[in-house]
């Protein structure tokens, strides 16, 4: 009897251990209070929109409020610096755009270190840039014709950009370096004024994140020559990629990434990655993202870490080769 009793107790102990391990993996009790989502840009922009879509669905699934706090300024540095100093407990989540991978090379003293201060969760979505022209000012209907026009008229034309250090600005610099072109660059305070300047013909050419331009292309106010992605954009399915045209290594996008402070418990990181990857593929969320010109991703944390590393190296090279001064 004693032997049978010991065996039963041992079996019960094994069962308890078996059930405890999955419980640990799912970080029981998280979240047990509201979670702050830091967006380092003003309300209404793509990063803010993604954070609110995701936050609403996380709240519905996990039973706690996920609220957005917009901490804008200095190209996103103020909000990213604030998130870097937050406790690593899962109650501060940072939503970023591509300035996260550009600013370490563009700024002399960024307030965060992407290798040390954050743990990547996932890339929620991304929007490739497009190459657009004003059809009433620029006769070119293909990228080849545009390059020929710019070579025949050095210094005559100006490219608009949403601001220094944005991926559309760096796409322009990369394009200039690739073909040895001579054109001016006019930085604006955001995508809306940049694209409106192209429509008005003041700066008749631009690389631009696709969302603000799609309706203008459909209305005939802009002509789209190419997109900077490996595959065509669902928002502009008839527009070829630069890669298709034989113009290699021009890929650039405005990504929407999710990070948490370094040392955040791994089960929380895994939970957030799993849930966000699920959320961006929900039919209603996916439809809203695509309307915004954003393509859902949901890559693994390891894949996102590799993406960040490659993107930092790429834009550092462009900033160095284009001799863009640090801020």
C-alpha positions as CSV (number, residue, x, y, z in Angstrom):
1,X,0.0,0.0,0.0
2,X,2.8,2.3,0.9
3,X,4.5,1.7,-2.5
4,X,1.2,2.3,-4.3
5,X,0.7,5.6,-2.3
6,X,4.1,6.9,-3.2
7,X,3.6,6.1,-6.9
8,X,0.3,7.9,-6.9
9,X,1.9,11.0,-5.2
10,X,4.7,11.0,-7.7
11,X,2.3,10.8,-10.6
12,X,0.3,13.6,-9.2
13,X,3.4,15.7,-8.8
14,X,4.4,15.0,-12.4
15,X,0.9,16.1,-13.6
16,X,1.2,19.4,-11.6
17,X,4.6,20.0,-13.1
18,X,3.3,19.2,-16.6
19,X,0.5,21.8,-16.2
20,X,2.8,24.4,-14.6
21,X,5.1,24.6,-17.5
22,X,2.5,25.8,-20.1
23,X,1.2,28.2,-17.5
24,X,4.7,29.7,-17.1
25,X,5.1,29.9,-20.9
26,X,1.9,32.0,-21.1
27,X,3.0,34.3,-18.3
28,X,-0.1,33.9,-16.1
29,X,-1.6,37.1,-14.8
30,X,-0.3,39.3,-17.7
31,X,-1.7,41.8,-18.2
32,X,-3.4,42.5,-14.9
33,X,-3.5,46.3,-15.4
34,X,-3.7,48.7,-18.4
35,X,-0.8,48.6,-20.9
36,X,0.6,51.8,-22.4
37,X,1.4,51.9,-26.2
38,X,3.9,54.6,-26.9
39,X,3.6,56.1,-30.4
40,X,6.5,58.5,-31.1
41,X,4.4,60.5,-33.6
42,X,1.3,62.7,-33.6
43,X,-2.2,61.1,-33.7
44,X,-3.6,60.2,-37.1
45,X,-0.4,59.0,-38.8
46,X,0.2,55.4,-40.0
47,X,2.0,54.3,-36.8
48,X,-0.8,55.7,-34.6
49,X,-3.4,54.0,-36.7
50,X,-1.7,50.6,-36.5
51,X,-1.2,51.0,-32.7
52,X,-4.9,51.7,-32.2
53,X,-6.0,48.8,-34.4
54,X,-3.7,46.4,-32.6
55,X,-4.4,47.9,-29.1
56,X,-8.2,47.5,-29.5
57,X,-7.8,43.8,-30.5
58,X,-5.3,43.1,-27.7
59,X,-7.7,44.6,-25.2
60,X,-10.6,42.4,-26.5
61,X,-8.5,39.3,-26.3
62,X,-6.5,39.9,-23.1
63,X,-9.1,41.7,-21.0
64,X,-7.2,44.8,-20.1
65,X,-7.0,48.3,-21.6
66,X,-4.2,48.9,-24.2
67,X,-4.1,52.7,-24.5
68,X,-2.1,54.9,-26.9
69,X,0.2,57.7,-25.7
70,X,1.5,59.9,-28.4
71,X,5.0,61.2,-27.5
72,X,6.1,63.0,-30.7
73,X,9.1,65.1,-31.6
74,X,12.7,65.0,-33.0
75,X,11.9,62.4,-35.7
76,X,10.4,60.0,-33.2
77,X,13.4,60.2,-30.8
78,X,11.6,61.7,-27.9
79,X,9.0,58.9,-27.7
80,X,11.6,56.2,-28.5
81,X,13.9,57.6,-25.8
82,X,11.1,57.5,-23.3
83,X,10.2,53.9,-24.1
84,X,13.9,52.9,-23.7
85,X,13.8,54.1,-20.1
86,X,10.5,52.4,-19.2
87,X,10.4,49.3,-16.9
88,X,10.9,46.0,-18.8
89,X,7.7,44.5,-17.4
90,X,5.4,44.3,-20.5
91,X,3.3,47.3,-19.5
92,X,5.1,49.7,-22.0
93,X,5.0,48.7,-25.7
94,X,6.6,50.9,-28.4
95,X,5.2,51.2,-31.9
96,X,7.7,52.6,-34.4
97,X,8.2,53.5,-38.1
98,X,11.4,53.3,-40.1
99,X,12.9,56.2,-38.2
100,X,13.8,53.6,-35.6
101,X,16.4,52.1,-38.0
102,X,17.4,55.4,-39.6
103,X,18.0,57.7,-36.6
104,X,21.0,55.8,-35.1
105,X,22.9,56.9,-38.2
106,X,21.2,60.3,-38.9
107,X,21.5,61.7,-35.3
108,X,24.8,62.3,-33.6
109,X,23.3,61.4,-30.2
110,X,20.1,59.4,-30.5
111,X,18.5,58.7,-27.1
112,X,18.3,54.9,-27.6
113,X,20.5,52.1,-28.7
114,X,18.6,49.6,-30.9
115,X,21.0,46.8,-29.9
116,X,20.9,47.4,-26.2
117,X,17.6,49.1,-25.2
118,X,14.8,47.1,-26.9
119,X,13.6,43.6,-27.6
120,X,12.0,43.2,-31.0
121,X,8.4,41.8,-31.0
122,X,7.3,41.9,-34.6
123,X,6.9,43.9,-37.7
124,X,3.1,44.5,-37.8
125,X,2.9,45.9,-41.3
126,X,4.8,47.9,-43.9
127,X,4.3,50.2,-46.8
128,X,6.7,50.4,-49.7
129,X,7.6,53.8,-51.2
130,X,6.5,54.7,-54.7
131,X,8.2,56.9,-57.3
132,X,5.7,59.5,-58.5
133,X,5.7,62.4,-60.9
134,X,3.3,65.2,-61.8
135,X,2.1,64.1,-65.3
136,X,1.5,67.7,-66.4
137,X,5.2,68.7,-65.7
138,X,7.1,65.5,-66.2
139,X,6.6,63.8,-69.6
140,X,8.3,60.5,-68.5
141,X,6.0,57.5,-68.4
142,X,8.7,55.0,-67.3
143,X,11.6,55.0,-64.9
144,X,14.0,54.7,-67.8
145,X,12.5,57.8,-69.4
146,X,12.7,59.7,-66.1
147,X,16.4,58.8,-65.7
148,X,17.0,60.0,-69.3
149,X,15.2,63.3,-68.6
150,X,17.2,63.9,-65.4
151,X,20.5,63.2,-67.1
152,X,19.6,65.5,-70.0
153,X,18.7,68.3,-67.5
154,X,21.2,68.2,-64.6
155,X,20.1,70.4,-61.7
156,X,16.8,71.4,-63.3
157,X,14.3,69.2,-61.3
158,X,13.6,68.9,-57.6
159,X,12.4,65.9,-55.7
160,X,10.1,66.4,-52.7
161,X,10.4,64.4,-49.6
162,X,8.4,64.1,-46.3
163,X,11.5,65.2,-44.3
164,X,15.2,64.6,-43.8
165,X,15.9,61.0,-42.8
166,X,12.5,59.5,-43.9
167,X,12.7,56.5,-46.1
168,X,11.3,58.4,-49.0
169,X,14.1,61.0,-48.6
170,X,16.7,58.2,-48.4
171,X,15.1,56.4,-51.4
172,X,15.7,59.6,-53.4
173,X,19.3,59.7,-52.3
174,X,19.8,56.0,-53.2
175,X,18.2,56.6,-56.6
176,X,20.5,59.6,-57.2
177,X,23.6,57.5,-56.2
178,X,22.6,54.5,-58.3
179,X,22.3,56.5,-61.5
180,X,24.7,59.4,-60.8
181,X,22.0,62.0,-61.1
182,X,22.0,65.7,-60.3
183,X,18.7,66.9,-58.8
184,X,17.8,69.0,-55.8
185,X,15.9,67.7,-52.8
186,X,13.2,69.6,-51.0
187,X,12.3,68.3,-47.5
188,X,8.8,69.1,-46.2
189,X,7.3,68.6,-42.8
190,X,5.5,65.4,-43.5
191,X,3.9,63.3,-46.3
192,X,0.9,65.5,-46.9
193,X,2.7,68.8,-47.8
194,X,5.3,66.8,-49.7
195,X,2.8,65.1,-52.0
196,X,0.7,68.3,-52.4
197,X,3.8,70.1,-53.7
198,X,4.2,67.4,-56.3
199,X,0.6,67.8,-57.3
200,X,1.0,71.6,-57.6
201,X,4.1,71.1,-59.8
202,X,6.4,73.0,-57.5
203,X,8.6,69.9,-56.9
204,X,7.2,67.6,-59.6
205,X,8.9,64.3,-58.6
206,X,9.0,62.3,-55.3
207,X,9.5,59.1,-53.6
208,X,6.6,58.8,-51.2
209,X,5.1,56.2,-48.9
210,X,2.2,54.8,-51.0
211,X,-0.9,55.5,-48.7
212,X,-1.1,59.3,-49.3
213,X,-0.6,58.9,-53.1
214,X,-3.0,56.2,-54.2
215,X,-6.1,58.3,-54.5
216,X,-4.2,61.0,-56.4
217,X,-2.9,58.3,-58.9
218,X,-6.4,57.1,-59.5
219,X,-7.6,60.7,-60.1
220,X,-4.8,61.2,-62.6
221,X,-3.1,63.9,-60.5
222,X,0.0,61.8,-60.1
223,X,1.7,59.2,-62.3
224,X,3.2,56.2,-60.5
225,X,6.3,54.9,-62.2
226,X,7.5,52.2,-59.8
227,X,7.4,50.9,-56.2
228,X,10.3,50.1,-54.0
229,X,9.4,46.5,-53.1
230,X,10.2,43.0,-54.2
231,X,6.6,42.4,-55.1
232,X,3.9,44.7,-56.4
233,X,1.8,46.7,-54.0
234,X,-1.9,45.6,-53.6
235,X,-2.7,49.3,-53.5
236,X,-1.1,49.9,-57.0
237,X,-1.2,46.4,-58.7
238,X,-0.5,47.8,-62.2
239,X,2.7,49.6,-61.1
240,X,6.0,47.6,-61.6
241,X,8.7,47.3,-58.9
242,X,12.1,48.7,-59.5
243,X,13.4,45.2,-59.1
244,X,11.2,44.0,-61.9
245,X,12.7,46.8,-64.1
246,X,16.2,45.5,-63.4
247,X,17.1,48.3,-60.9
248,X,18.3,46.2,-58.0
249,X,18.8,46.9,-54.2
250,X,16.3,49.8,-54.1
251,X,13.9,48.2,-51.7
252,X,12.6,50.6,-49.1
253,X,9.5,50.8,-47.0
254,X,8.0,52.6,-44.1
255,X,7.6,49.7,-41.6
256,X,5.4,49.6,-38.6
257,X,7.3,47.7,-35.9
258,X,6.5,46.7,-32.3
259,X,9.2,46.6,-29.6
260,X,9.4,46.4,-25.8
261,X,12.1,47.5,-23.4
262,X,15.0,45.0,-23.2
263,X,14.8,42.4,-20.5
264,X,11.0,42.2,-20.8
265,X,10.2,38.6,-19.9
266,X,10.4,36.3,-22.9
267,X,6.9,34.8,-22.3
268,X,5.4,38.2,-22.6
269,X,7.4,39.0,-25.8
270,X,6.2,35.6,-27.2
271,X,2.6,36.3,-26.2
272,X,2.6,39.8,-27.8
273,X,4.2,38.5,-31.0
274,X,1.7,35.6,-31.3
275,X,-1.3,37.9,-30.7
276,X,-0.2,40.7,-33.0
277,X,0.6,38.3,-35.8
278,X,-2.9,36.9,-35.4
279,X,-4.5,40.4,-35.2
280,X,-3.0,41.8,-38.4
281,X,-4.4,38.8,-40.3
282,X,-7.9,39.2,-39.0
283,X,-10.2,40.0,-42.0
284,X,-11.4,43.3,-40.6
285,X,-8.0,44.5,-39.5
286,X,-6.3,43.3,-42.7
287,X,-8.9,45.2,-44.8
288,X,-8.3,48.4,-42.8
289,X,-4.5,48.1,-43.2
290,X,-4.7,47.5,-46.9
291,X,-7.0,50.6,-47.3
292,X,-4.2,52.5,-45.6
293,X,-1.7,51.1,-48.1
294,X,-0.1,48.9,-45.4
295,X,0.6,45.3,-46.0
296,X,0.3,43.0,-42.9
297,X,3.4,41.1,-41.7
298,X,3.5,39.6,-38.3
299,X,7.0,38.2,-38.6
300,X,8.7,36.3,-35.8
301,X,10.8,38.2,-33.2
302,X,13.9,36.6,-34.6
303,X,13.0,37.6,-38.2
304,X,12.2,41.2,-37.0
305,X,15.6,41.4,-35.2
306,X,17.4,40.4,-38.4
307,X,15.2,42.9,-40.4
308,X,16.2,45.7,-38.0
309,X,19.9,44.9,-38.2
310,X,19.8,44.8,-42.1
311,X,17.8,48.0,-42.3
312,X,20.2,49.9,-40.0
313,X,23.2,48.8,-42.0
314,X,21.5,49.7,-45.3
315,X,20.5,53.3,-44.3
316,X,23.8,53.9,-42.6
317,X,25.5,53.1,-45.9
318,X,23.2,55.5,-47.9
319,X,23.6,58.3,-45.3
320,X,27.4,57.9,-45.5
321,X,27.6,57.6,-49.3
322,X,25.2,60.6,-49.8
323,X,27.2,62.6,-47.3
324,X,24.1,63.5,-45.3
325,X,25.2,65.5,-42.3
326,X,24.3,64.2,-38.9
327,X,21.7,66.2,-36.9
